[in-house]
Amino acid sequence: MPKKRQYALAYFRQQIGPWRWTKAEVEQDALRRGDASRDRGSKVVYLTVPADILEREVLVELRVNDNIAAMGVRPQLRLVK
């Protein structure tokens, strides 16, 4: 089973936001809540002092009906009429 990393917004290490797949999504949550600010010049997001980003790794379970195939190369597509 592949591992994926998830992120969530927290106050004093207590989760206050949903788990997200990217840090950028959590930063957007913090900006919407007013718990962060973005530097206009460098576009860096600064969290307020009690805010933090939690991280965890989860195992993604693939089921038979998911129609997901791990491929090391790009598939060759062809037009079917």
DSSP file (Angstrom, degrees, kcal/mol; ACC not computed):
  #  RESIDUE AA STRUCTURE BP1 BP2  ACC     N-H-->O    O-->H-N    N-H-->O    O-->H-N    TCO  KAPPA ALPHA  PHI   PSI    X-CA   Y-CA   Z-CA
    1    1 A M              0   0    0      0, 0.0    60,-0.1     0, 0.0     2,-0.1   0.000 360.0 360.0 360.0 131.0    0.0    0.0    0.0
    2    2 A P        -     0   0    0      0, 0.0    58,-3.2     0, 0.0     2,-0.4  -0.433 360.0-131.3 -74.4 148.2    1.4    3.4   -0.9
    3    3 A K  E     -A   59   0A   0     56,-0.2     2,-0.3    -2,-0.1    56,-0.2  -0.795  21.8-171.5 -97.9 141.2    1.9    6.1    1.8
    4    4 A K  E     -A   58   0A   0     54,-2.8    54,-3.1    -2,-0.4     2,-0.4  -0.967  19.5-127.3-128.8 147.9    0.7    9.6    1.3
    5    5 A R  E     -A   57   0A   0     -2,-0.3     2,-0.3    52,-0.2    52,-0.2  -0.778  24.3-168.2 -96.2 138.3    1.4   12.7    3.5
    6    6 A Q  E     -A   56   0A   0     50,-3.1    50,-2.0    -2,-0.4     2,-0.3  -0.893   3.1-156.9-124.1 156.3   -1.5   14.8    4.8
    7    7 A Y  E     -AB  55  20A   0     13,-2.7    13,-3.7    -2,-0.3     2,-0.3  -0.951   8.5-177.5-133.8 149.7   -1.5   18.2    6.5
    8    8 A A  E     -A   54   0A   0     46,-1.7    46,-3.1    -2,-0.3     2,-0.3  -0.994  30.4-111.1-146.7 149.4   -3.9   20.0    8.8
    9    9 A L  E     -A   53   0A   0      9,-0.4     7,-2.8    -2,-0.3     8,-1.6  -0.593  42.7-179.4 -78.2 140.3   -4.1   23.4   10.5
   10   10 A A  E     -AC  52  15A   0     42,-2.6    42,-2.2     5,-0.3     2,-0.5  -0.965  28.1-144.9-141.4 154.7   -3.7   23.3   14.3
   11   11 A Y  E >  S-AC  51  14A   0      3,-2.4     3,-2.2    -2,-0.3    40,-0.2  -0.995  92.9 -13.6-116.2 124.6   -3.6   25.6   17.3
   12   12 A F  T 3  S-     0   0    0     38,-2.3    -1,-0.1    -2,-0.5    39,-0.1   0.880 130.2 -55.5  49.5  43.1   -1.1   24.6   20.0
   13   13 A R  T 3  S+     0   0    0     37,-0.3     2,-0.5     1,-0.2    -1,-0.3   0.584 112.6 122.3  67.0  13.6   -0.8   21.2   18.3
   14   14 A Q  E <   -C   11   0A   0     -3,-2.2    -3,-2.4    40,-0.0    -1,-0.2  -0.935  69.1-116.8-105.4 123.5   -4.6   20.6   18.5
   15   15 A Q  E     +C   10   0A   0     -2,-0.5    -5,-0.3    -5,-0.2    38,-0.1  -0.340  41.6 163.6 -63.0 129.6   -6.2   20.1   15.0
   16   16 A I        +     0   0    0     -7,-2.8    -6,-0.2     2,-0.1    -1,-0.2   0.437  60.2  51.5-122.2  -6.9   -8.7   22.7   14.0
   17   17 A G  S    S-     0   0    0     -8,-1.6     3,-0.1     1,-0.1     9,-0.0  -0.812  89.5 -89.8-126.8 167.7   -8.9   22.1   10.3
   18   18 A P        -     0   0    0      0, 0.0    -9,-0.4     0, 0.0     2,-0.3  -0.321  50.1 -92.7 -73.2 159.4   -9.6   19.1    8.0
   19   19 A W        -     0   0    0    -11,-0.1     2,-0.3   -13,-0.1   -11,-0.2  -0.566  47.9-167.8 -71.8 132.9   -6.8   16.9    6.7
   20   20 A R  B     -B    7   0A   0    -13,-3.7   -13,-2.7    -2,-0.3     3,-0.0  -0.824  28.6-130.2-121.7 160.7   -5.6   18.1    3.3
   21   21 A W  S    S+     0   0    0     -2,-0.3     2,-0.3   -15,-0.2   -16,-0.2   0.672  89.9  37.6 -85.3 -18.2   -3.3   16.5    0.7
   22   22 A T  S  > S-     0   0    0    -15,-0.1     4,-1.2     1,-0.1     3,-0.2  -0.952  71.5-130.2-133.5 154.4   -1.0   19.6    0.2
   23   23 A K  H  > S+     0   0    0     -2,-0.3     4,-2.7     1,-0.2     5,-0.2   0.828 108.2  64.2 -66.6 -31.9    0.5   22.3    2.5
   24   24 A A  H  > S+     0   0    0      1,-0.2     4,-2.0     2,-0.2    -1,-0.2   0.881 100.3  51.2 -60.6 -38.3   -0.8   24.9    0.0
   25   25 A E  H  > S+     0   0    0     -3,-0.2     4,-2.0     2,-0.2    -1,-0.2   0.895 110.7  48.4 -65.4 -39.4   -4.4   23.9    0.8
   26   26 A V  H  X S+     0   0    0     -4,-1.2     4,-2.4     2,-0.2    -2,-0.2   0.889 109.1  53.1 -67.9 -39.0   -3.7   24.3    4.5
   27   27 A E  H  X S+     0   0    0     -4,-2.7     4,-2.4     1,-0.2    -1,-0.2   0.892 108.1  51.0 -62.6 -38.5   -2.1   27.6    4.0
   28   28 A Q  H  X S+     0   0    0     -4,-2.0     4,-2.5     2,-0.2    -2,-0.2   0.894 108.4  52.2 -64.6 -39.7   -5.2   28.7    2.1
   29   29 A D  H  X S+     0   0    0     -4,-2.0     4,-2.1     2,-0.2    -2,-0.2   0.929 110.9  47.8 -58.6 -45.2   -7.3   27.5    5.1
   30   30 A A  H  X>S+     0   0    0     -4,-2.4     5,-2.7     1,-0.2     4,-0.9   0.892 111.2  50.0 -65.5 -40.5   -5.2   29.6    7.4
   31   31 A L  H  <5S+     0   0    0     -4,-2.4     3,-0.5     4,-0.2    -1,-0.2   0.910 110.8  49.9 -64.0 -41.9   -5.4   32.7    5.2
   32   32 A R  H  <5S+     0   0    0     -4,-2.5    -2,-0.2     1,-0.2    -1,-0.2   0.877 112.6  46.9 -63.3 -38.0   -9.2   32.3    5.0
   33   33 A R  H  <5S-     0   0    0     -4,-2.1    -1,-0.2    -5,-0.2    -2,-0.2   0.611 115.3-115.2 -79.1 -12.2   -9.5   32.0    8.8
   34   34 A G  T  <5S+     0   0    0     -4,-0.9    -3,-0.2    -3,-0.5    -4,-0.1   0.681  83.7 119.9  84.1  18.4   -7.2   35.0    9.3
   35   35 A D  S   <S+     0   0    0     -5,-2.7    13,-2.8    -6,-0.2     2,-0.3   0.276  72.6  34.3 -97.2   9.1   -4.5   32.9   11.0
   36   36 A A  E     -D   47   0B   0     -6,-0.7     2,-0.3    11,-0.3    11,-0.2  -0.973  63.1-149.6-154.1 164.0   -1.8   33.7    8.4
   37   37 A S  E     -D   46   0B   0      9,-2.3     9,-3.3    -2,-0.3     2,-0.5  -0.979  15.0-134.0-138.6 153.3   -0.6   36.5    6.1
   38   38 A R  E     -D   45   0B   0     -2,-0.3     2,-0.4     7,-0.2     7,-0.2  -0.912  18.8-126.7-111.7 131.0    1.1   36.4    2.8
   39   39 A D     >  -     0   0    0      5,-2.9     4,-2.0    -2,-0.5     5,-0.1  -0.616  16.3-145.6 -73.0 127.0    4.2   38.5    2.0
   40   40 A R  T  4 S+     0   0    0     -2,-0.4    -1,-0.1     1,-0.2    -2,-0.0   0.857  92.7  44.2 -64.9 -36.2    3.4   40.5   -1.2
   41   41 A G  T  4 S+     0   0    0      1,-0.1    -1,-0.2     3,-0.1    -2,-0.0   0.952 128.6  20.9 -76.1 -50.5    7.0   40.4   -2.5
   42   42 A S  T  4 S-     0   0    0      2,-0.1    -2,-0.2     0, 0.0    -1,-0.1   0.561  91.3-131.5 -99.1  -9.1    8.0   36.8   -2.0
   43   43 A K     <  +     0   0    0     -4,-2.0     2,-0.3     1,-0.2    -3,-0.1   0.655  52.8 153.2  65.5  17.1    4.5   35.2   -1.7
   44   44 A V        -     0   0    0     -5,-0.1    -5,-2.9    -6,-0.0     2,-0.5  -0.584  41.0-134.4 -76.8 139.1    5.7   33.4    1.5
   45   45 A V  E     -D   38   0B   0     -2,-0.3     2,-0.5    -7,-0.2    -7,-0.2  -0.850  16.8-161.8 -97.6 126.6    2.8   32.6    3.9
   46   46 A Y  E     -D   37   0B   0     -9,-3.3    -9,-2.3    -2,-0.5     2,-0.2  -0.937   8.9-145.1-109.6 124.4    3.5   33.3    7.6
   47   47 A L  E     -D   36   0B   0     -2,-0.5   -11,-0.3   -11,-0.2   -12,-0.0  -0.566  24.1-107.5 -83.6 150.6    1.3   31.7   10.3
   48   48 A T    >   -     0   0    0    -13,-2.8     3,-0.8    -2,-0.2    -1,-0.1  -0.272  43.1 -93.4 -69.6 167.3    0.4   33.5   13.5
   49   49 A V  T 3  S+     0   0    0      1,-0.3    -1,-0.1   -38,-0.0    -2,-0.1   0.869 121.6  41.4 -58.7 -46.9    2.1   32.3   16.7
   50   50 A P  T 3  S+     0   0    0      0, 0.0   -38,-2.3     0, 0.0   -37,-0.3   0.706  99.3  92.8 -76.6 -12.7   -0.5   29.8   18.0
   51   51 A A  E <   +A   11   0A   0     -3,-0.8     2,-0.3   -40,-0.2   -40,-0.2  -0.473  49.0 162.5 -82.1 150.0   -1.1   28.3   14.5
   52   52 A D  E     -A   10   0A   0    -42,-2.2   -42,-2.6    -2,-0.1     2,-0.5  -0.953  36.1-116.5-154.3 165.8    0.9   25.3   13.2
   53   53 A I  E     -A    9   0A   0     -2,-0.3     2,-0.2   -44,-0.2   -44,-0.2  -0.964  25.4-151.2-115.0 120.8    0.6   22.7   10.5
   54   54 A L  E     -A    8   0A   0    -46,-3.1   -46,-1.7    -2,-0.5     2,-0.4  -0.601  10.9-158.9 -84.7 149.9    0.3   19.1   11.5
   55   55 A E  E     +A    7   0A   0     -2,-0.2     2,-0.3   -48,-0.2   -48,-0.2  -0.976  15.2 166.5-129.2 144.7    1.7   16.3    9.3
   56   56 A R  E     -A    6   0A   0    -50,-2.0   -50,-3.1    -2,-0.4     2,-0.5  -0.987  28.3-131.0-149.8 156.9    0.8   12.6    9.1
   57   57 A E  E     -A    5   0A   0     -2,-0.3     2,-0.4   -52,-0.2   -52,-0.2  -0.935  25.5-171.3-109.2 133.1    1.4    9.7    6.8
   58   58 A V  E     -A    4   0A   0    -54,-3.1   -54,-2.8    -2,-0.5     2,-0.5  -0.914  24.2-121.6-122.4 149.9   -1.5    7.6    5.8
   59   59 A L  E     -A    3   0A   0     -2,-0.4     2,-0.7   -56,-0.2   -56,-0.2  -0.800  23.6-142.8 -88.6 126.2   -1.6    4.3    3.9
   60   60 A V        -     0   0    0    -58,-3.2     2,-0.6    -2,-0.5    -1,-0.0  -0.815  13.8-148.4 -93.2 115.6   -3.8    4.6    0.8
   61   61 A E        -     0   0    0     -2,-0.7     2,-0.5   -60,-0.1    -2,-0.0  -0.738   5.7-150.5 -89.3 121.9   -5.7    1.4    0.3
   62   62 A L        -     0   0    0     -2,-0.6     2,-0.2     2,-0.0    -2,-0.0  -0.785  11.8-157.2 -92.0 130.8   -6.4    0.5   -3.3
   63   63 A R    >   -     0   0    0     -2,-0.5     3,-1.5     1,-0.1     5,-0.3  -0.654  28.7-109.7-104.0 163.7   -9.5   -1.5   -3.9
   64   64 A V  G >  S+     0   0    0      1,-0.3     3,-0.7    -2,-0.2     4,-0.1   0.863 116.6  48.6 -60.4 -38.5  -10.3   -3.8   -6.9
   65   65 A N  G 3  S+     0   0    0      1,-0.2    -1,-0.3     2,-0.1    -3,-0.0   0.294  82.5  95.2 -88.9  10.7  -12.9   -1.4   -8.3
   66   66 A D  G <  S-     0   0    0     -3,-1.5    -1,-0.2     2,-0.1    -2,-0.1   0.701  78.8-142.4 -74.2 -18.8  -10.8    1.8   -8.1
   67   67 A N    <   +     0   0    0     -3,-0.7     2,-0.5    -4,-0.2    -2,-0.1   0.876  50.9 141.6  57.3  40.2   -9.6    1.5  -11.7
   68   68 A I        -     0   0    0     -5,-0.3     2,-0.4    -4,-0.1    -1,-0.2  -0.952  29.0-175.3-115.1 129.5   -6.1    2.7  -10.7
   69   69 A A        -     0   0    0     -2,-0.5     2,-0.5    -3,-0.1     0, 0.0  -0.989  23.4-132.8-126.1 127.6   -3.1    1.2  -12.3
   70   70 A A        -     0   0    0     -2,-0.4     2,-0.4     2,-0.0    -2,-0.0  -0.667  32.0-176.3 -77.3 123.3    0.5    2.1  -11.3
   71   71 A M        -     0   0    0     -2,-0.5    -2,-0.0     1,-0.1     3,-0.0  -0.979  27.9-161.6-127.8 133.4    2.4    2.8  -14.5
   72   72 A G  S    S+     0   0    0     -2,-0.4     2,-0.3     2,-0.1    -1,-0.1   0.646  81.6  37.7 -83.6 -16.1    6.1    3.6  -14.9
   73   73 A V  S    S-     0   0    0      0, 0.0     0, 0.0     0, 0.0     0, 0.0  -0.860  96.7 -88.6-130.2 164.5    5.7    5.0  -18.4
   74   74 A R        -     0   0    0     -2,-0.3     2,-0.1     1,-0.1    -2,-0.1  -0.518  49.6-113.1 -70.8 139.6    3.1    7.1  -20.2
   75   75 A P        -     0   0    0      0, 0.0     2,-0.7     0, 0.0    -1,-0.1  -0.412  23.1-118.2 -72.1 150.4    0.4    5.0  -21.8
   76   76 A Q        -     0   0    0     -2,-0.1     2,-0.3     2,-0.0     0, 0.0  -0.812  34.4-158.7 -87.8 116.8    0.1    4.9  -25.6
   77   77 A L        -     0   0    0     -2,-0.7     2,-0.3     2,-0.0    -3,-0.0  -0.730  10.3-173.4 -98.9 146.6   -3.3    6.3  -26.5
   78   78 A R        -     0   0    0     -2,-0.3     2,-0.4     2,-0.0    -2,-0.0  -0.987  29.0-108.9-137.6 149.7   -5.0    5.6  -29.8
   79   79 A L        -     0   0    0     -2,-0.3     2,-0.5     2,-0.0    -2,-0.0  -0.617  29.7-161.4 -79.0 128.3   -8.2    7.0  -31.3
   80   80 A V              0   0    0     -2,-0.4    -1,-0.0     1,-0.1    -2,-0.0  -0.957 360.0 360.0-113.7 124.3  -11.1    4.6  -31.4
   81   81 A K              0   0    0     -2,-0.5    -1,-0.1     0, 0.0    -2,-0.0   0.407 360.0 360.0-104.0 360.0  -14.0    5.3  -33.8
